[in-house]
C-alpha cells in the first residue's frame, strides 16, 4: 500500500487513509477468465482531502 499512498500524496492529497477490503468471489469471477484473479487484485477504500490553496 506504500506505493499507492505515495501516488495519492504526489497528486496533492493530505490526511490519507487506506482501508483494505476483501474482493468478493462474485466480483472476482466477473474478471477471472480462469486466472484465480483474487491473487492479483485488491479492494481498497481511499479517504483523503486536497487542501485549498491557502493551506497548501
Steps between C-alpha positions, in 0.01 A plus 500: 500500500801730539526560126129581472526752784803663333306538174207661680730734696678604179160605364477747791274313743548514879372302798482183294348185644509173305260230618560160337194294423423154376427431134176305487485168317223642281717794391808282448305256279388792284867567407654157560533341154648193674786695661400487871497880486458542878876442526567809287246767598419692819200700607585821686294790629695824469427799723689825468464867447653751266592818688393835366759743364540681833576177683737351241 
